Amino acid sequence: SIKAGPDFVGKMSNGQNPYLFAIISALNFAVGVAIVYAGVRMILADLIPAFEGIATKLIPNSVPAVDCAVFFPYAPTAVILGFACSFVGGLIGMFILGAIGGVLIIPGLVPHFFCGATAGIYGNATGGRRGAMIGSFINGLFLAFLPAFLLPVLGQLGFNNTTFGDFDFGVLGILLGKIGNAMGNVGVYIIIAILAVVLIAPSIITKKNTAINNEE
């Protein structure tokens, strides 16, 4: 806000003091992060134990799948560092796209926060502070370039000027879109059938009584 100047910030603050507006915005972000942490603790404390009934009666030896945010309370510094570096990577990617005449992908706070923070946590666990910074920064670059590459693919499928900001959707969307353009609907159906087999086959062929990642 200081760098942008009071005149520019005043246009967004609706007449509120620009510096007070900056402080309140920062506090709102901090409260939002605290709410995410509270939700994660609720999932870990309440929902996962409740899942044991399903695992016991309906789907024996099943393991609950949870959102990446469950990792956030274990490395709060890496969360903020990952988010910041991912967002910087997204900004640099946006400038690169603009310089080469590509589509400008404005960094979205939600994918950069969740994906960037998770990349920062894994990077910190495997490479320390440098790993957290580099890993989340590369994630930010991907969050800029993958939606740009996905845009024409979705346009050819009838979704003009539409893209998605998540890393996984960008990779799978480009893959499915390219195959769909090359082989038609048959190619997409083949991939869906393969994925269905990959998901169902382990439940049929496994003979163990316990899941691999459910050992005590």
N, CA, C and O of each residue as an XYZ file, in Angstrom:
864
protein
N       0.817     -1.204      0.000
C       0.000      0.000      0.000
C       0.855      1.259      0.000
O       0.526      2.238     -0.670
N       1.948      1.234      0.748
C       2.850      2.389      0.751
C       3.462      2.583     -0.628
O       3.586      3.712     -1.104
N       3.846      1.485     -1.271
C       4.440      1.565     -2.598
C       3.436      2.066     -3.630
O       3.787      2.867     -4.496
N       2.194      1.603     -3.547
C       1.169      2.010     -4.507
C       0.732      3.454     -4.298
O       0.335      4.126     -5.250
N       0.801      3.933     -3.063
C       0.407      5.311     -2.786
C      -1.024      5.431     -2.324
O      -1.863      4.612     -2.700
N      -1.327      6.439     -1.510
C      -2.683      6.581     -0.946
C      -3.754      6.826     -1.996
O      -4.895      6.407     -1.803
N      -3.428      7.493     -3.104
C      -4.441      7.774     -4.127
C      -4.939      6.474     -4.771
O      -6.140      6.286     -4.965
N      -4.010      5.594     -5.093
C      -4.404      4.333     -5.740
C      -5.153      3.438     -4.768
O      -6.183      2.863     -5.120
N      -4.642      3.313     -3.537
C      -5.290      2.452     -2.548
C      -6.647      3.020     -2.159
O      -7.576      2.269     -1.861
N      -6.764      4.356     -2.160
C      -8.030      4.978     -1.804
C      -9.170      4.597     -2.734
O     -10.332      4.618     -2.328
N      -8.851      4.244     -3.989
C      -9.892      3.820     -4.925
C     -10.485      2.460     -4.534
O     -11.636      2.167     -4.855
N      -9.708      1.645     -3.852
C     -10.196      0.329     -3.433
C     -10.792      0.344     -2.033
O     -11.561     -0.549     -1.678
N     -10.447      1.345     -1.240
C     -10.868      1.364      0.163
C     -12.192      2.079      0.392
O     -12.663      2.155      1.526
N     -12.806      2.610     -0.682
C     -14.100      3.293     -0.573
C     -14.076      4.424      0.448
O     -14.975      4.544      1.281
N     -13.051      5.240      0.373
C     -12.962      6.407      1.235
C     -12.300      6.161      2.568
O     -12.034      7.115      3.299
N     -12.020      4.907      2.917
C     -11.357      4.596      4.183
C      -9.888      4.981      4.107
O      -9.291      4.994      3.031
N      -9.319      5.291      5.252
C      -7.889      5.613      5.291
C      -7.096      4.475      4.647
O      -7.239      3.326      5.065
N      -6.265      4.762      3.641
C      -5.601      3.686      2.897
C      -4.701      2.819      3.761
O      -4.612      1.611      3.538
N      -4.041      3.402      4.731
C      -3.146      2.609      5.566
C      -3.928      1.769      6.578
O      -3.544      0.640      6.884
N      -5.018      2.320      7.092
C      -5.887      1.534      7.960
C      -6.531      0.402      7.155
O      -6.700     -0.708      7.661
N      -6.887      0.689      5.905
C      -7.444     -0.338      5.029
C      -6.451     -1.475      4.823
O      -6.843     -2.641      4.806
N      -5.168     -1.147      4.665
C      -4.143     -2.183      4.481
C      -4.013     -3.058      5.724
O      -3.873     -4.276      5.622
N      -4.061     -2.427      6.899
C      -3.936     -3.183      8.149
C      -5.140     -4.102      8.337
O      -4.984     -5.260      8.722
N      -6.349     -3.585      8.065
C      -7.550     -4.403      8.221
C      -7.547     -5.560      7.227
O      -7.965     -6.668      7.564
N      -7.076     -5.310      6.003
C      -7.001     -6.383      5.004
C      -6.034     -7.467      5.462
O      -6.310     -8.654      5.288
N      -4.911     -7.075      6.043
C      -3.954     -8.057      6.548
C      -4.554     -8.870      7.694
O      -4.340    -10.079      7.783
N      -5.310     -8.195      8.577
C      -5.943     -8.905      9.686
C      -7.014     -9.865      9.169
O      -7.171    -10.964      9.702
N      -7.750     -9.457      8.136
C      -8.754    -10.357      7.548
C      -8.104    -11.608      6.977
O      -8.636    -12.709      7.115
N      -6.959    -11.438      6.340
C      -6.242    -12.601      5.803
C      -5.778    -13.509      6.939
O      -5.888    -14.732      6.845
N      -5.258    -12.908      8.016
C      -4.796    -13.709      9.151
C      -5.950    -14.467      9.790
O      -5.793    -15.626     10.175
N      -7.120    -13.816      9.907
C      -8.287    -14.489     10.469
C      -8.720    -15.629      9.559
O      -9.107    -16.694     10.041
N      -8.657    -15.415      8.234
C      -9.005    -16.477      7.297
C      -8.119    -17.693      7.451
O      -8.601    -18.826      7.421
N      -6.812    -17.466      7.618
C      -5.875    -18.574      7.829
C      -6.200    -19.293      9.137
O      -6.144    -20.521      9.206
N      -6.541    -18.518     10.180
C      -6.886    -19.129     11.468
C      -8.138    -19.995     11.343
O      -8.230    -21.048     11.974
N      -9.099    -19.558     10.534
C     -10.316    -20.351     10.327
C      -9.983    -21.656      9.606
O     -10.522    -22.713      9.934
N      -9.083    -21.568      8.612
C      -8.654    -22.785      7.921
C      -8.013    -23.758      8.906
O      -8.306    -24.953      8.885
N      -7.135    -23.241      9.770
C      -6.496    -24.098     10.772
C      -7.538    -24.734     11.688
O      -7.444    -25.917     12.015
N      -8.541    -23.940     12.107
C      -9.584    -24.473     12.988
C     -10.373    -25.583     12.288
O     -10.713    -26.595     12.902
N     -10.659    -25.385     10.998
C     -11.357    -26.421     10.253
C     -10.537    -27.691     10.119
O     -11.068    -28.799     10.201
N      -9.235    -27.519      9.912
C      -8.354    -28.681      9.802
C      -8.341    -29.460     11.114
O      -8.412    -30.689     11.114
N      -8.251    -28.745     12.223
C      -8.248    -29.427     13.527
C      -9.568    -30.152     13.755
O      -9.588    -31.232     14.345
N     -10.668    -29.568     13.293
C     -11.957    -30.231     13.435
C     -11.980    -31.529     12.632
O     -12.491    -32.546     13.101
N     -11.412    -31.489     11.389
C     -11.364    -32.697     10.565
C     -10.556    -33.781     11.267
O     -10.984    -34.932     11.350
N      -9.392    -33.407     11.767
C      -8.523    -34.392     12.396
C      -9.124    -34.936     13.683
O      -8.960    -36.115     13.995
N      -9.826    -34.079     14.441
C     -10.315    -34.480     15.756
C     -11.660    -35.194     15.698
O     -11.925    -36.064     16.527
N     -12.513    -34.845     14.740
C     -13.889    -35.346     14.746
C     -14.219    -36.239     13.556
O     -14.735    -37.342     13.738
N     -13.929    -35.776     12.337
C     -14.394    -36.492     11.154
C     -13.630    -37.793     10.925
O     -14.229    -38.810     10.574
N     -12.321    -37.767     11.119
C     -11.548    -38.989     10.879
C     -11.919    -40.093     11.863
O     -12.078    -41.234     11.430
N     -12.071    -39.822     13.181
C     -12.558    -40.898     14.069
C     -13.952    -41.397     13.689
O     -14.252    -42.583     13.830
N     -14.806    -40.480     13.204
C     -16.138    -40.917     12.786
C     -16.062    -41.816     11.560
O     -16.947    -42.641     11.336
N     -15.012    -41.659     10.767
C     -14.848    -42.470      9.570
C     -14.537    -43.927      9.910
O     -14.717    -44.813      9.074
N     -14.081    -44.170     11.108
C     -13.715    -45.537     11.483
C     -14.915    -46.480     11.392
O     -14.759    -47.663     11.090
N     -16.119    -45.947     11.655
C     -17.302    -46.787     11.520
C     -17.513    -47.241     10.087
O     -17.879    -48.391      9.842
N     -17.283    -46.338      9.137
C     -17.393    -46.706      7.726
C     -16.318    -47.724      7.366
O     -16.585    -48.707      6.675
N     -15.095    -47.478      7.843
C     -13.993    -48.378      7.518
C     -14.209    -49.765      8.110
O     -13.743    -50.761      7.557
N     -14.912    -49.828      9.229
C     -15.122    -51.124      9.879
C     -16.275    -51.905      9.260
O     -16.160    -53.116      9.066
N     -17.380    -51.241      8.946
C     -18.594    -51.942      8.533
C     -18.800    -51.972      7.021
O     -19.165    -53.011      6.471
N     -18.570    -50.832      6.333
C     -18.916    -50.746      4.913
C     -17.745    -51.065      4.002
O     -17.875    -51.871      3.081
N     -16.599    -50.437      4.252
C     -15.422    -50.618      3.393
C     -14.246    -51.010      4.287
O     -13.507    -50.131      4.731
N     -14.053    -52.277      4.560
C     -12.981    -52.703      5.479
C     -11.604    -52.242      5.010
O     -11.279    -52.288      3.824
N     -10.811    -51.796      5.978
C      -9.418    -51.375      5.752
C      -9.298    -50.150      4.860
O      -8.216    -49.878      4.339
N     -10.378    -49.405      4.669
C     -10.290    -48.188      3.870
C      -9.579    -47.092      4.655
O      -9.559    -47.101      5.886
N      -8.999    -46.155      3.923
C      -8.240    -45.057      4.521
C      -8.878    -43.746      4.085
O      -9.102    -43.556      2.890
N      -9.179    -42.833      5.005
C      -9.828    -41.578      4.609
C      -8.882    -40.687      3.824
O      -7.702    -40.574      4.155
N      -9.403    -40.061      2.787
C      -8.647    -39.079      2.006
C      -9.042    -37.689      2.475
O     -10.229    -37.369      2.544
N      -8.074    -36.876      2.792
C      -8.342    -35.551      3.342
C      -7.674    -34.493      2.465
O      -6.806    -34.804      1.649
N      -8.084    -33.260      2.642
C      -7.559    -32.148      1.862
C      -6.119    -31.837      2.274
O      -5.689    -32.171      3.378
N      -5.388    -31.194      1.369
C      -3.981    -30.880      1.644
C      -3.834    -29.939      2.835
O      -2.757    -29.847      3.424
N      -4.913    -29.236      3.193
C      -4.823    -28.296      4.315
C      -4.560    -28.981      5.650
O      -4.199    -28.307      6.614
N      -4.729    -30.298      5.738
C      -4.458    -30.978      7.004
C      -2.980    -30.880      7.384
O      -2.630    -31.074      8.548
N      -2.110    -30.584      6.418
C      -0.688    -30.456      6.715
C      -0.339    -29.088      7.297
O       0.728    -28.925      7.889
N      -1.221    -28.107      7.138
C      -0.876    -26.734      7.484
C      -0.480    -26.536      8.946
O       0.491    -25.827      9.212
N      -1.201    -27.141      9.918
C      -0.810    -26.888     11.320
C       0.567    -27.430     11.685
O       1.139    -27.001     12.686
N       1.118    -28.362     10.903
C       2.400    -28.964     11.248
C       3.591    -28.102     10.816
O       4.697    -28.290     11.323
N       3.387    -27.170      9.897
C       4.486    -26.318      9.428
C       3.932    -24.949      9.055
O       3.920    -24.600      7.875
N       3.473    -24.163     10.026
C       2.820    -22.884      9.708
C       3.741    -21.879      9.021
O       3.286    -21.091      8.193
N       5.036    -21.900      9.359
C       5.963    -20.977      8.695
C       6.140    -21.345      7.229
O       6.181    -20.468      6.366
N       6.244    -22.641      6.945
C       6.375    -23.088      5.562
C       5.116    -22.770      4.769
O       5.195    -22.557      3.559
N       3.956    -22.731      5.420
C       2.710    -22.389      4.735
C       2.789    -20.967      4.179
O       2.530    -20.745      2.997
N       3.146    -20.010      5.031
C       3.208    -18.616      4.596
C       4.341    -18.418      3.596
O       4.184    -17.690      2.616
N       5.484    -19.061      3.839
C       6.612    -18.932      2.915
C       6.254    -19.532      1.556
O       6.566    -18.956      0.513
N       5.601    -20.686      1.575
C       5.200    -21.312      0.322
C       4.192    -20.470     -0.435
O       4.292    -20.323     -1.653
N       3.222    -19.917      0.275
C       2.231    -19.066     -0.383
C       2.889    -17.842     -1.012
O       2.593    -17.498     -2.156
N       3.781    -17.184     -0.270
C       4.420    -15.973     -0.779
C       5.278    -16.269     -2.007
O       5.202    -15.553     -3.006
N       6.091    -17.319     -1.935
C       6.975    -17.638     -3.062
C       6.173    -18.122     -4.269
O       6.529    -17.820     -5.408
N       5.099    -18.867     -4.030
C       4.253    -19.304     -5.134
C       3.595    -18.107     -5.809
O       3.493    -18.062     -7.035
N       3.151    -17.148     -5.022
C       2.513    -15.962     -5.590
C       3.508    -15.138     -6.393
O       3.167    -14.604     -7.449
N       4.742    -15.032     -5.897
C       5.782    -14.336     -6.659
C       6.041    -15.056     -7.982
O       6.188    -14.415     -9.023
N       6.097    -16.396     -7.939
C       6.265    -17.167     -9.158
C       5.124    -16.930    -10.134
O       5.350    -16.848    -11.341
N       3.883    -16.819     -9.618
C       2.738    -16.532    -10.468
C       2.826    -15.164    -11.107
O       2.469    -14.998    -12.274
N       3.308    -14.163    -10.342
C       3.475    -12.821    -10.904
C       4.528    -12.807    -12.005
O       4.324    -12.212    -13.063
N       5.662    -13.470    -11.747
C       6.720    -13.523    -12.763
C       6.221    -14.264    -14.003
O       6.495    -13.848    -15.128
N       5.490    -15.359    -13.799
C       4.914    -16.072    -14.935
C       3.958    -15.203    -15.730
O       3.926    -15.271    -16.959
N       3.171    -14.379    -15.027
C       2.251    -13.475    -15.714
C       3.022    -12.461    -16.562
O       2.641    -12.174    -17.697
N       4.106    -11.924    -16.006
C       4.908    -10.958    -16.761
C       5.569    -11.617    -17.971
O       5.675    -11.002    -19.033
N       6.012    -12.861    -17.815
C       6.622    -13.574    -18.947
C       5.579    -13.804    -20.046
O       5.866    -13.612    -21.228
N       4.379    -14.213    -19.656
C       3.318    -14.414    -20.642
C       2.992    -13.115    -21.371
O       2.759    -13.116    -22.580
N       2.978    -12.009    -20.632
C       2.722    -10.725    -21.270
C       3.839    -10.312    -22.211
O       3.585     -9.729    -23.265
N       5.090    -10.615    -21.831
C       6.225    -10.229    -22.667
C       6.263    -10.994    -23.980
O       6.709    -10.463    -24.996
N       5.798    -12.240    -23.967
C       5.833    -13.049    -25.186
C       4.510    -12.977    -25.956
O       4.318    -13.693    -26.938
N       3.602    -12.110    -25.503
C       2.345    -11.939    -26.198
C       1.316    -13.006    -25.914
O       0.396    -13.200    -26.709
N       1.448    -13.709    -24.792
C       0.501    -14.755    -24.443
C      -0.674    -14.219    -23.659
O      -0.807    -13.013    -23.455
N      -1.523    -15.127    -23.223
C      -2.683    -14.761    -22.410
C      -2.223    -14.468    -20.992
O      -1.463    -15.244    -20.413
N      -2.675    -13.358    -20.429
C      -2.290    -13.003    -19.067
C      -3.117    -13.809    -18.072
O      -4.344    -13.718    -18.058
N      -2.447    -14.591    -17.246
C      -3.101    -15.353    -16.179
C      -2.818    -14.630    -14.866
O      -1.719    -14.717    -14.318
N      -3.828    -13.915    -14.371
C      -3.660    -13.186    -13.111
C      -3.607    -14.192    -11.966
O      -4.490    -15.044    -11.864
N      -2.595    -14.116    -11.101
C      -2.467    -15.100    -10.015
C      -3.703    -15.116     -9.122
O      -4.159    -14.077     -8.644
N      -4.232    -16.311     -8.908
C      -5.370    -16.475     -8.012
C      -4.905    -16.819     -6.610
O      -4.043    -17.680     -6.434
N      -5.463    -16.158     -5.620
C      -5.004    -16.359     -4.246
C      -5.304    -17.764     -3.739
O      -4.509    -18.336     -2.994
N      -6.440    -18.323     -4.136
C      -6.827    -19.641     -3.600
C      -5.867    -20.743     -4.056
O      -5.341    -21.456     -3.201
N      -5.609    -20.921     -5.360
C      -4.660    -21.985     -5.748
C      -3.251    -21.724     -5.258
O      -2.543    -22.662     -4.890
N      -2.825    -20.457     -5.244
C      -1.470    -20.167     -4.771
C      -1.349    -20.395     -3.266
O      -0.284    -20.769     -2.776
N      -2.440    -20.171     -2.535
C      -2.367    -20.408     -1.098
C      -2.343    -21.895     -0.787
O      -1.464    -22.363     -0.063
N      -3.298    -22.642     -1.326
C      -3.390    -24.051     -0.974
C      -2.290    -24.872     -1.651
O      -1.591    -25.634     -0.984
N      -2.132    -24.723     -2.962
C      -1.093    -25.494     -3.660
C       0.302    -24.999     -3.290
O       1.213    -25.797     -3.067
N       0.462    -23.677     -3.225
C       1.778    -23.122     -2.878
C       2.195    -23.464     -1.466
O       3.355    -23.793     -1.220
N       1.248    -23.387     -0.527
C       1.568    -23.729      0.860
C       1.933    -25.197      0.985
O       2.870    -25.543      1.705
N       1.201    -26.070      0.289
C       1.517    -27.497      0.339
C       2.877    -27.776     -0.278
O       3.643    -28.585      0.247
N       3.183    -27.115     -1.389
C       4.511    -27.261     -1.991
C       5.595    -26.780     -1.037
O       6.672    -27.370     -0.962
N       5.304    -25.704     -0.308
C       6.267    -25.204      0.669
C       6.497    -26.185      1.808
O       7.623    -26.334      2.282
N       5.429    -26.860      2.253
C       5.560    -27.829      3.344
C       6.415    -29.021      2.901
O       7.328    -29.438      3.615
N       6.114    -29.560      1.725
C       6.890    -30.697      1.224
C       8.321    -30.279      0.912
O       9.263    -31.023      1.187
N       8.486    -29.088      0.336
C       9.833    -28.607      0.051
C      10.644    -28.409      1.315
O      11.838    -28.705      1.345
N       9.991    -27.904      2.375
C      10.685    -27.711      3.644
C      11.064    -29.045      4.275
O      12.125    -29.169      4.887
N      10.185    -30.055      4.122
C      10.470    -31.357      4.716
C      11.616    -32.074      4.010
O      12.326    -32.863      4.633
N      11.803    -31.811      2.728
C      12.827    -32.518      1.955
C      14.060    -31.687      1.658
O      15.127    -32.239      1.387
N      13.931    -30.356      1.704
C      15.071    -29.507      1.355
C      15.240    -28.280      2.215
O      15.984    -27.370      1.849
N      14.563    -28.229      3.359
C      14.710    -27.085      4.249
C      14.081    -25.821      3.673
O      13.205    -25.879      2.810
N      14.546    -24.687      4.171
C      13.985    -23.404      3.751
C      14.179    -23.175      2.256
O      13.284    -22.664      1.583
N      15.344    -23.551      1.736
C      15.596    -23.376      0.306
C      14.652    -24.249     -0.513
O      14.139    -23.811     -1.542
N      14.418    -25.478     -0.063
C      13.488    -26.352     -0.762
C      12.080    -25.795     -0.763
O      11.371    -25.892     -1.766
N      11.661    -25.203      0.374
C      10.323    -24.620      0.448
C      10.175    -23.467     -0.532
O       9.144    -23.339     -1.193
N      11.195    -22.630     -0.627
C      11.126    -21.461     -1.504
C      11.153    -21.870     -2.971
O      10.344    -21.396     -3.769
N      12.086    -22.751     -3.326
C      12.222    -23.148     -4.733
C      11.019    -23.963     -5.181
O      10.479    -23.734     -6.263
N      10.593    -24.922     -4.346
C       9.465    -25.766     -4.715
C       8.190    -24.972     -4.932
O       7.495    -25.176     -5.928
N       7.872    -24.064     -4.010
C       6.649    -23.273     -4.149
C       6.769    -22.256     -5.276
O       5.771    -21.935     -5.922
N       7.977    -21.740     -5.524
C       8.170    -20.803     -6.633
C       7.910    -21.493     -7.972
O       7.246    -20.932     -8.844
N       8.434    -22.711     -8.134
C       8.181    -23.470     -9.364
C       6.692    -23.775     -9.492
O       6.135    -23.725    -10.589
N       6.051    -24.089     -8.370
C       4.601    -24.300     -8.389
C       3.881    -23.059     -8.898
O       2.925    -23.166     -9.666
N       4.337    -21.878     -8.473
C       3.725    -20.634     -8.938
C       3.883    -20.430    -10.434
O       2.968    -19.948    -11.101
N       5.047    -20.798    -10.964
C       5.244    -20.701    -12.413
C       4.287    -21.629    -13.157
O       3.702    -21.246    -14.171
N       4.132    -22.851    -12.647
C       3.206    -23.788    -13.284
C       1.767    -23.269    -13.228
O       1.000    -23.462    -14.172
N       1.401    -22.612    -12.125
C       0.050    -22.081    -11.996
C      -0.195    -20.907    -12.935
O      -1.338    -20.492    -13.125
N       0.868    -20.371    -13.521
C       0.710    -19.323    -14.527
C       0.673    -19.901    -15.934
O      -0.140    -19.481    -16.757
N       1.557    -20.874    -16.220
C       1.682    -21.379    -17.585
C       0.665    -22.473    -17.914
O       0.157    -22.515    -19.035
N       0.358    -23.362    -16.957
C      -0.584    -24.441    -17.250
C      -1.982    -23.918    -17.623
O      -2.556    -24.396    -18.601
N      -2.553    -22.950    -16.876
C      -3.857    -22.418    -17.316
C      -3.795    -21.755    -18.683
O      -4.767    -21.793    -19.436
N      -2.643    -21.138    -19.013
C      -2.509    -20.517    -20.330
C      -2.501    -21.573    -21.435
O      -3.099    -21.373    -22.493
N      -1.818    -22.707    -21.187
C      -1.801    -23.790    -22.173
C      -3.153    -24.508    -22.241
O      -3.527    -25.049    -23.281
N      -3.879    -24.503    -21.118
C      -5.173    -25.177    -21.073
C      -6.256    -24.371    -21.785
O      -7.238    -24.943    -22.259
N      -6.091    -23.071    -21.865
C      -7.111    -22.191    -22.439
C      -7.501    -22.575    -23.865
O      -8.691    -22.743    -24.130
N      -6.556    -22.721    -24.794
C      -6.966    -23.109    -26.156
C      -7.530    -24.526    -26.237
O      -8.365    -24.814    -27.094
N      -7.078    -25.407    -25.352
C      -7.602    -26.773    -25.361
C      -9.087    -26.768    -25.019
O      -9.883    -27.418    -25.697
N      -9.463    -26.044    -23.976
C     -10.870    -25.962    -23.606
C     -11.669    -25.215    -24.664
O     -12.847    -25.506    -24.875
N     -11.027    -24.242    -25.336
C     -11.710    -23.533    -26.408
C     -12.096    -24.446    -27.549
O     -13.162    -24.288    -28.144
N     -11.230    -25.409    -27.860
C     -11.533    -26.359    -28.924
C     -12.622    -27.342    -28.527
O     -13.248    -27.965    -29.384
N     -12.850    -27.480    -27.208
C     -13.904    -28.376    -26.725
C     -15.222    -27.640    -26.501
O     -16.191    -28.228    -26.020
N     -15.257    -26.350    -26.850
C     -16.482    -25.578    -26.723
C     -16.542    -24.662    -25.519
O     -17.549    -23.981    -25.325
N     -15.492    -24.620    -24.698
C     -15.451    -23.746    -23.520
C     -14.517    -22.573    -23.809
O     -13.407    -22.509    -23.280
N     -14.970    -21.654    -24.644
C     -14.138    -20.538    -25.071
C     -13.833    -19.604    -23.901
O     -14.687    -19.338    -23.055
N     -12.574    -19.107    -23.876
C     -12.116    -18.152    -22.855
C     -12.317    -18.690    -21.444
O     -12.631    -17.939    -20.520
N     -12.132    -19.995    -21.289
C     -12.297    -20.630    -19.979
C     -11.048    -21.422    -19.644
O     -10.483    -22.103    -20.500
N     -10.621    -21.331    -18.391
C      -9.500    -22.132    -17.931
C      -9.656    -22.374    -16.440
O     -10.576    -21.847    -15.814
N      -8.758    -23.170    -15.868
C      -8.793    -23.483    -14.442
C      -7.409    -23.247    -13.850
O      -6.394    -23.451    -14.515
N      -7.381    -22.816    -12.600
C      -6.131    -22.403    -12.000
C      -5.385    -23.473    -11.238
O      -4.265    -23.223    -10.792
N      -5.956    -24.663    -11.067
C      -5.298    -25.686    -10.271
C      -4.281    -26.466    -11.089
O      -4.433    -26.651    -12.296
N      -3.235    -26.920    -10.397
C      -2.136    -27.645    -11.050
C      -2.622    -28.958    -11.638
O      -2.342    -29.259    -12.799
N      -3.351    -29.746    -10.845
C      -3.757    -31.074    -11.306
C      -4.731    -30.988    -12.469
O      -4.629    -31.759    -13.423
N      -5.678    -30.057    -12.397
C      -6.630    -29.918    -13.494
C      -5.923    -29.450    -14.765
O      -6.307    -29.845    -15.866
N      -4.888    -28.607    -14.623
C      -4.154    -28.157    -15.800
C      -3.472    -29.311    -16.515
O      -3.543    -29.414    -17.740
N      -2.805    -30.189    -15.752
C      -2.090    -31.317    -16.364
C      -3.072    -32.293    -17.004
O      -2.932    -32.639    -18.177
N      -4.076    -32.741    -16.228
C      -5.030    -33.717    -16.753
C      -5.908    -33.103    -17.840
O      -6.276    -33.781    -18.800
N      -6.243    -31.829    -17.694
C      -7.072    -31.188    -18.702
C      -6.372    -31.087    -20.041
O      -6.982    -31.334    -21.082
N      -5.102    -30.727    -20.027
C      -4.339    -30.661    -21.273
C      -4.209    -32.054    -21.881
O      -4.365    -32.225    -23.090
N      -3.922    -33.053    -21.037
C      -3.787    -34.430    -21.540
C      -5.078    -34.921    -22.181
O      -5.070    -35.397    -23.316
N      -6.189    -34.806    -21.454
C      -7.468    -35.275    -21.976
C      -7.904    -34.457    -23.186
O      -8.469    -34.997    -24.136
N      -7.639    -33.153    -23.149
C      -8.035    -32.314    -24.266
C      -7.288    -32.652    -25.543
O      -7.882    -32.722    -26.619
N      -5.975    -32.863    -25.420
C      -5.183    -33.216    -26.601
C      -5.622    -34.561    -27.168
O      -5.758    -34.716    -28.382
N      -5.842    -35.527    -26.287
C      -6.293    -36.840    -26.760
C      -7.690    -36.738    -27.365
O      -7.984    -37.385    -28.370
N      -8.544    -35.927    -26.754
C      -9.882    -35.757    -27.291
C      -9.866    -35.120    -28.671
O     -10.655    -35.493    -29.539
N      -8.963    -34.152    -28.880
C      -8.866    -33.524    -30.195
C      -8.273    -34.473    -31.229
O      -8.622    -34.410    -32.408
N      -7.373    -35.356    -30.785
C      -6.713    -36.253    -31.734
C      -7.532    -37.501    -32.028
O      -7.565    -37.968    -33.167
N      -8.194    -38.046    -31.009
C      -8.904    -39.316    -31.171
C     -10.408    -39.199    -30.999
O     -11.137    -40.177    -31.166
N     -10.867    -38.012    -30.668
C     -12.301    -37.849    -30.479
C     -12.756    -38.375    -29.126
O     -11.940    -38.613    -28.235
N     -14.043    -38.550    -28.982
C     -14.616    -39.013    -27.714
C     -14.129    -40.411    -27.339
O     -14.067    -40.759    -26.160
N     -13.782    -41.210    -28.356
C     -13.324    -42.572    -28.075
C     -12.059    -42.552    -27.225
O     -11.933    -43.337    -26.285
N     -11.117    -41.655    -27.548
C      -9.885    -41.562    -26.773
C     -10.142    -41.182    -25.331
O      -9.514    -41.730    -24.425
N     -11.068    -40.239    -25.102
C     -11.398    -39.836    -23.735
C     -12.036    -40.989    -22.978
O     -11.730    -41.212    -21.806
N     -12.931    -41.729    -23.648
C     -13.584    -42.872    -22.989
C     -12.561    -43.953    -22.634
O     -12.686    -44.608    -21.599
N     -11.550    -44.141    -23.488
C     -10.514    -45.131    -23.195
C      -9.749    -44.748    -21.938
O      -9.490    -45.599    -21.087
N      -9.382    -43.461    -21.811
C      -8.652    -42.997    -20.628
C      -9.519    -43.159    -19.377
O      -9.029    -43.588    -18.333
N     -10.794    -42.819    -19.479
C     -11.694    -42.966    -18.328
C     -11.792    -44.433    -17.918
O     -11.809    -44.750    -16.729
N     -11.856    -45.331    -18.911
C     -11.926    -46.761    -18.602
C     -10.650    -47.234    -17.910
O     -10.708    -48.015    -16.960
N      -9.486    -46.756    -18.394
C      -8.211    -47.136    -17.764
C      -8.162    -46.651    -16.323
O      -7.761    -47.399    -15.432
N      -8.569    -45.397    -16.082
C      -8.571    -44.864    -14.719
C      -9.520    -45.643    -13.824
O      -9.216    -45.884    -12.656
N     -10.679    -46.041    -14.370
C     -11.629    -46.823    -13.576
C     -11.034    -48.164    -13.184
O     -11.215    -48.622    -12.056
N     -10.315    -48.802    -14.123
C      -9.676    -50.082    -13.823
C      -8.607    -49.905    -12.753
O      -8.485    -50.726    -11.843
N      -7.823    -48.816    -12.868
C      -6.761    -48.557    -11.889
C      -7.350    -48.364    -10.495
O      -6.753    -48.789     -9.506
N      -8.513    -47.728    -10.411
C      -9.135    -47.485     -9.113
C      -9.805    -48.729     -8.534
O      -9.783    -48.944     -7.322
N     -10.396    -49.541     -9.397
C     -11.177    -50.690     -8.925
C     -10.312    -51.932     -8.725
O     -10.553    -52.713     -7.804
N      -9.307    -52.119     -9.579
C      -8.509    -53.345     -9.551
C      -7.868    -53.635     -8.195
O      -7.913    -54.785     -7.758
N      -7.271    -52.652     -7.502
C      -6.644    -52.975     -6.210
C      -7.611    -53.563     -5.195
O      -7.220    -54.389     -4.370
N      -8.878    -53.140     -5.250
C      -9.860    -53.677     -4.309
C     -10.225    -55.124     -4.618
O     -10.705    -55.843     -3.741
N     -10.002    -55.554     -5.856
C     -10.368    -56.907     -6.267
C      -9.213    -57.887     -6.087
O      -9.412    -59.009     -5.621
N      -8.004    -57.459     -6.458
C      -6.884    -58.391     -6.490
C      -6.124    -58.470     -5.180
O      -5.377    -59.426     -4.970
N      -6.289    -57.490     -4.283
C      -5.534    -57.517     -3.037
C      -6.052    -58.626     -2.123
O      -7.255    -58.879     -2.053
N      -5.134    -59.276     -1.431
C      -5.485    -60.368     -0.519
C      -5.086    -60.067      0.922
O      -5.311    -60.875      1.822
N      -4.478    -58.864      1.132
C      -4.022    -58.545      2.474
C      -5.191    -58.071      3.320
O      -6.175    -57.534      2.811
N      -5.061    -58.279      4.611
C      -6.114    -57.879      5.538
C      -5.988    -56.431      5.961
O      -6.953    -55.849      6.455
N      -4.827    -55.840      5.779
C      -4.628    -54.452      6.177
C      -4.093    -53.675      4.999
O      -3.393    -54.216      4.142
N      -4.437    -52.372      4.964
C      -3.941    -51.510      3.906
C      -2.472    -51.198      4.132
O      -1.990    -51.219      5.264
N      -1.759    -50.907      3.043
C      -0.325    -50.673      3.147
C      -0.029    -49.469      4.017
O       0.865    -49.509      4.862
N      -0.791    -48.379      3.808
C      -0.531    -47.142      4.553
C      -1.444    -46.988      5.751
O      -1.721    -45.873      6.192
N      -1.911    -48.109      6.279
C      -2.778    -48.060      7.452
C      -2.209    -48.903      8.585
O      -2.933    -49.354      9.473
N      -0.886    -49.107      8.533
C      -0.236    -49.902      9.566
C       0.017    -49.082     10.813
O       0.374    -47.908     10.717
N      -0.157    -49.663     11.955
C       0.087    -48.968     13.217
C       1.538    -49.079     13.620
O       1.932    -48.553     14.661
